[in-house]
Amino acid sequence: FRPHESPMFFQIVLIARLGVGLAAAAVFAYMVWDCVKRRATQSATAMFYLSMVLVFIGELAGQFLMRSEGLAV
């Protein structure tokens, strides 16, 4: 069994790349900006760190798609 040959696994990784790595990170970027605007720097820092974790997960998914499928997303 090769996990990258399963179409469902491919869809999950693609959703992780686009949904978590790009869309959720963009939402968190807005939330960080709003917290900084209200001078809630501790909350902004926590959201910034969480957004970096989401970007890292998205980048890992992107690297997997590039190496296994040759798909640059």
RODO-2510 file (C-alpha; in nm, 4 decimals, decimal comma):
residues 73
     n   res          X          Y          Z
     1     f     0,0000     0,0000     0,0000
     2     r     0,1397     0,3326    -0,1060
     3     p    -0,0424     0,6224     0,0607
     4     h     0,0350     0,8723    -0,2149
     5     e    -0,1504     0,6563    -0,4708
     6     s    -0,4808     0,6888    -0,2860
     7     p    -0,6988     0,9706    -0,4264
     8     m    -0,8454     1,0391    -0,0823
     9     f    -0,4992     1,0808     0,0705
    10     f    -0,4095     1,3209    -0,2104
    11     q    -0,7222     1,5259    -0,1378
    12     i    -0,6430     1,5389     0,2340
    13     v    -0,2898     1,6608     0,1678
    14     l    -0,4151     1,9156    -0,0856
    15     i    -0,6717     2,0472     0,1627
    16     a    -0,3989     2,0674     0,4267
    17     r    -0,1848     2,2698     0,1881
    18     l    -0,4534     2,5098     0,0705
    19     g    -0,6859     2,5185     0,3692
    20     v    -0,4451     2,5093     0,6588
    21     g    -0,1315     2,6492     0,5010
    22     l    -0,2862     2,9404     0,3145
    23     a    -0,6463     3,0146     0,4142
    24     a    -0,6209     2,9558     0,7891
    25     a    -0,2893     3,1391     0,8029
    26     a    -0,4481     3,4384     0,6287
    27     v    -0,7318     3,4410     0,8820
    28     f    -0,4814     3,4266     1,1668
    29     a    -0,2812     3,7096     1,0100
    30     y    -0,5913     3,9283     1,0235
    31     m    -0,6522     3,8232     1,3847
    32     v    -0,2933     3,9120     1,4785
    33     w    -0,3277     4,2503     1,3097
    34     d    -0,6507     4,3171     1,4977
    35     c    -0,4952     4,2198     1,8326
    36     v    -0,1959     4,4448     1,7728
    37     k    -0,4282     4,7289     1,6752
    38     r    -0,6013     4,6885     2,0126
    39     r    -0,2608     4,6613     2,1867
    40     a    -0,3252     4,3043     2,3025
    41     t     0,0294     4,1945     2,2306
    42     q     0,0217     3,8759     2,4378
    43     s    -0,2764     3,7463     2,2415
    44     a    -0,1167     3,8602     1,9161
    45     t     0,2018     3,6715     2,0002
    46     a     0,0112     3,3493     2,0708
    47     m    -0,1831     3,3782     1,7464
    48     f     0,1347     3,4576     1,5556
    49     y     0,3030     3,1421     1,6870
    50     l    -0,0041     2,9348     1,6040
    51     s    -0,0127     3,0774     1,2527
    52     m     0,3535     2,9838     1,2077
    53     v     0,2674     2,6234     1,3008
    54     l    -0,0141     2,6264     1,0433
    55     v     0,2188     2,7656     0,7763
    56     f     0,4747     2,4964     0,8609
    57     i     0,2102     2,2229     0,8225
    58     g     0,1051     2,3728     0,4895
    59     e     0,4637     2,3863     0,3684
    60     l     0,5199     2,0229     0,4648
    61     a     0,2096     1,9281     0,2676
    62     g     0,3344     2,1356    -0,0274
    63     q     0,6743     1,9660    -0,0196
    64     f     0,5054     1,6259    -0,0123
    65     l     0,2884     1,7145    -0,3118
    66     m     0,5906     1,8441    -0,5017
    67     r     0,8008     1,5344    -0,4392
    68     s     0,5336     1,2674    -0,4796
    69     e     0,3089     1,4126    -0,7507
    70     g     0,5256     1,6786    -0,9144
    71     l     0,2528     1,9286    -0,8298
    72     a     0,3664     2,2780    -0,7329
    73     v     0,0861     2,4161    -0,5194
***
